[in-house]
Amino acid sequence: MIYLDNAGSTIVDEEVLKLFIKDNNNNFANPSSLNGFGMKENYDIVNFKRDILNALKINPSIYDVIFTSGATESNNLAILGYARKNKNKGKHLITSKIEHPSVLNVFKELENEGFEVTYLDVKSNGTIDLDYFKSVLRDDTILVSLMHVNNECGCVLNLEEIKDVINKSNNKKVVFHSDLAQTIGKEKVNCSLFDMFTISSYKIHGIKGIGALIKSRKIELEPLVYGGGQEFNLRSGTLSYPLIHSFSFIIQKYIRDFDKNYTYIKSLFDFALKELNKIEGIKVHDEFKKHCPFILNLSTLSKESSIVVEALSNKEIYVSTKSSCSSKLKVISHVIYELTKNEKEASNSIRISFSKYNNLEEINIFVKTLKELLSTIKGK
């Protein structure tokens, strides 16, 4: 098997899995309980949060960690929670046209609730026009939400420049949120740029079912889940010590190993890019000003991508079309369309995403197999 859908999900790190199993055997109390067992777990969880913030190089006295089920819930809590809680300050919101569905669909819901949303174009080089952004920033703008690394094509948005525009504006009410689910451990970013940001476990060889919203303590949100008041009354529900411990562990490990992993993945990316550009009948989307090497996107120009992906799967080579969270829907890639304005390319995009467990031999087999399939598959 050759697995090249790591932006969708990753294999669990062996150390993480061992830790998770051990914790399920030894740390199974309810951290909200007032007995000694539960209180010890709660104390540990506070320290796990501090470890995460320290690993991300942000001040534990300024930021809070709110554990959730994953990036989708975190994005919902950040955007819905902030907009609803602070609508008296303004009802104008800004995002981009290439965000993950867990962001775009939240903004569509807020439009139904009476908010006005500006959806920013992203240029073909993967950047946002700063003059245009400045022109749409208004006195009643309360929230800007922009992802850092795009989950479909790997372009890295120019968020430091966006933050600079926000800082220089007359509007001091604007809160800046970013979806960093594809960033942490894969691309360097200054997390202190953001008032709120989203992270996830299973994108970096952690276990599914755990993610976090990290926010400045001054930010007030309306909860989406009500109950026992866990997580600062923002996300009620019994906390999972094993999931939280494993999440803290993999974040620290992945950030610690960043340089080694990045250099290795870049070698796979460069090889794949070079070889794919030799194949007739495809277009590789590699024209970005900054490109995260963990993700590479191409369009098949003469064959339907769904047929190509199925044919690859039959040979146990696994890639994906569009975002994994929406790939079963009969729609084009909104990301590739917004970047290229080419419906055919957007309808036939394929995402390849790498991990430290891939190797050059696998990439070589994938490229050769893809070339063979494009020449043998009949029809478009």
Residue pairs with C-beta under 8 A, 6 or more apart in sequence:
1 316
1 317
1 318
2 316
2 317
2 318
2 358
2 362
2 365
2 366
3 11
3 318
3 355
3 357
3 358
4 317
4 318
4 319
4 352
4 353
4 354
4 358
4 362
4 366
5 318
5 319
5 320
5 324
5 351
5 353
6 203
6 294
6 353
6 354
6 355
6 358
7 151
7 152
7 182
7 203
7 294
7 295
7 320
7 324
7 351
7 353
8 320
8 324
8 353
9 202
9 203
9 208
9 324
10 202
10 203
10 204
10 205
10 206
10 355
11 205
11 355
11 357
12 202
12 205
12 206
12 207
13 205
13 206
13 250
13 253
15 249
15 253
16 205
16 206
16 207
16 246
16 249
16 250
17 207
19 242
19 245
19 246
19 249
20 207
20 242
20 243
20 245
20 246
23 241
23 242
23 245
23 246
24 242
27 41
27 44
27 241
27 242
27 245
28 241
28 242
29 35
29 37
29 38
29 40
29 41
29 241
30 38
30 41
30 238
31 38
31 41
31 42
31 45
31 238
31 239
31 241
32 38
32 42
32 228
32 230
32 238
32 239
33 39
41 241
44 241
44 245
45 239
45 241
45 244
48 244
48 245
48 247
48 248
49 60
49 64
49 65
49 248
50 60
51 248
51 252
52 65
52 212
52 214
52 247
52 248
52 251
52 252
53 59
53 60
53 63
53 65
53 214
54 60
55 251
55 252
55 255
55 256
56 184
56 191
56 214
56 251
56 255
57 191
57 192
58 191
58 192
58 214
59 192
62 216
62 217
63 214
63 215
63 216
63 217
64 214
64 215
64 216
64 217
64 232
65 212
65 213
65 214
66 74
66 77
66 212
66 213
66 214
66 215
66 231
66 232
66 234
66 235
67 210
67 211
67 212
67 231
67 235
67 239
67 243
67 244
67 247
68 74
68 77
68 210
68 211
68 212
68 213
68 235
69 209
69 210
69 211
70 200
70 201
70 202
70 208
70 209
70 210
70 211
71 100
71 102
71 179
71 181
71 198
71 199
71 200
71 203
71 211
72 102
72 325
73 211
73 224
73 235
74 198
74 199
74 200
74 211
74 212
74 213
75 100
75 102
75 103
75 106
75 145
75 179
75 198
76 102
76 106
76 224
77 213
77 221
77 223
77 224
77 234
77 235
78 145
78 177
78 196
78 198
78 213
78 215
78 221
79 93
79 103
79 106
79 107
79 110
79 143
79 145
79 177
80 106
80 109
80 110
80 222
80 224
81 221
81 222
81 223
81 224
81 234
82 142
82 143
82 175
82 177
82 196
82 219
82 220
82 221
82 222
83 91
83 93
83 110
83 113
83 115
83 142
83 143
84 113
84 222
85 220
85 221
85 222
86 142
86 143
86 175
86 220
87 115
87 142
89 140
89 142
89 173
90 138
90 139
90 140
90 141
90 142
90 173
91 114
91 115
91 116
91 140
91 142
92 115
92 116
92 117
92 118
92 138
92 140
92 141
92 142
93 107
93 110
93 115
93 116
93 117
93 118
93 141
93 142
93 143
93 144
93 145
94 117
94 118
94 120
94 133
94 136
94 137
94 141
94 143
94 144
94 145
94 146
95 103
95 104
95 107
95 117
95 118
95 119
95 120
95 144
95 145
95 146
96 119
96 120
96 121
96 122
96 128
96 146
96 147
96 157
97 119
97 120
97 121
97 122
97 334
97 338
98 122
98 147
98 150
98 152
98 155
98 334
98 335
98 338
98 339
99 145
99 146
99 147
99 179
100 147
100 151
100 179
100 181
100 323
100 325
101 323
101 325
101 326
102 179
102 325
103 145
103 147
103 179
104 334
107 115
107 117
107 119
107 145
108 117
110 117
111 117
118 136
120 128
120 132
120 133
120 136
120 146
121 128
121 129
121 132
121 338
122 128
122 155
122 157
122 338
122 339
123 129
123 339
124 287
124 339
124 340
125 155
125 287
125 288
125 289
126 150
126 153
126 155
126 156
126 157
126 287
126 288
126 289
126 290
126 291
126 339
127 157
127 158
127 289
128 146
128 157
128 158
128 162
130 158
130 161
130 162
130 165
133 162
133 165
134 165
134 169
137 144
137 165
137 166
137 169
137 171
137 174
138 171
139 170
139 171
141 171
141 173
141 174
142 173
142 174
142 175
143 174
143 175
143 177
144 162
144 166
144 174
144 175
144 176
144 177
145 176
145 177
145 178
145 179
146 157
146 159
146 162
146 176
146 177
146 178
147 157
147 178
147 179
147 180
147 182
148 156
148 157
148 159
148 178
148 179
148 180
148 182
148 183
148 187
148 189
149 155
149 156
149 180
149 182
149 183
149 186
149 187
149 292
149 294
149 295
150 156
150 157
150 182
150 295
150 335
151 181
151 182
151 295
151 323
152 295
152 297
152 322
152 323
152 333
152 335
152 336
152 349
152 351
153 285
153 288
153 295
153 297
153 335
153 336
153 339
153 351
154 182
154 288
154 291
154 292
154 293
154 294
154 295
154 296
154 297
155 288
155 289
155 290
155 291
155 292
155 339
156 187
156 288
156 289
156 290
156 291
156 292
158 289
158 290
159 178
159 189
159 193
160 190
160 193
162 176
163 176
163 193
166 174
166 176
175 195
175 196
175 219
176 193
176 194
176 195
176 196
177 194
177 195
177 196
177 197
177 198
178 193
178 194
178 196
178 197
178 198
179 197
179 198
180 189
180 191
180 197
180 198
180 199
181 198
181 199
181 200
181 203
181 211
182 203
182 292
182 294
182 295
183 189
183 292
184 199
184 203
184 204
184 251
184 254
184 255
185 204
185 251
185 254
185 255
185 257
185 258
185 261
186 204
186 262
186 265
186 292
186 294
187 292
187 294
188 258
191 197
191 214
195 215
195 216
195 219
196 213
196 214
196 215
196 216
196 219
197 213
197 214
197 215
198 211
198 212
198 213
198 214
199 211
199 212
199 214
199 251
200 206
200 210
200 211
201 207
201 208
201 209
201 210
201 211
201 243
201 246
201 247
201 250
202 208
202 209
204 250
204 251
204 254
205 250
205 254
205 355
206 246
206 247
206 250
206 251
207 243
207 246
207 247
209 240
209 243
210 240
210 243
210 244
210 246
210 247
211 247
212 247
215 221
221 234
223 233
223 234
223 235
223 236
224 235
225 235
225 236
225 237
226 236
227 236
227 237
228 236
228 237
228 238
229 236
230 236
230 237
230 238
230 239
231 239
254 261
261 356
262 293
264 356
265 293
265 294
265 354
265 355
265 356
266 293
267 360
268 293
268 354
268 358
268 359
268 360
268 363
269 293
269 294
269 296
269 354
270 293
271 360
271 363
271 364
272 296
272 352
272 354
272 363
272 366
272 367
273 284
273 286
273 296
275 363
275 364
275 367
276 282
276 284
276 296
276 298
276 367
276 370
277 284
277 286
279 367
279 370
279 371
279 374
280 374
281 300
281 301
281 302
281 303
281 374
282 298
282 299
282 300
282 301
282 370
282 374
283 298
283 299
283 301
283 345
284 296
284 297
284 298
285 296
285 297
285 298
285 299
285 336
285 339
285 340
285 349
286 296
293 354
294 353
294 354
294 355
295 351
295 352
295 353
295 354
296 351
296 352
296 353
296 354
297 336
297 349
297 350
297 351
297 352
298 349
298 350
298 352
299 305
299 336
299 342
299 344
299 345
299 346
299 348
299 349
299 350
300 308
300 348
300 350
300 374
301 344
301 345
301 348
302 374
302 380
303 348
303 373
303 374
303 377
303 379
303 380
304 347
304 348
304 380
305 321
305 347
305 348
305 349
305 350
306 321
307 377
308 350
308 370
308 373
308 374
308 377
309 319
309 320
309 321
309 350
311 373
311 377
312 318
312 319
312 366
312 369
312 370
312 373
315 369
317 365
317 366
317 369
319 350
319 351
319 352
319 366
320 327
320 350
320 351
320 353
321 327
321 333
321 349
321 350
321 351
322 329
322 331
322 332
322 333
322 335
322 349
322 351
323 333
323 335
332 343
332 346
332 347
332 349
333 346
333 347
333 349
334 346
336 342
336 345
336 346
336 349
337 343
337 345
337 346
340 346
352 366
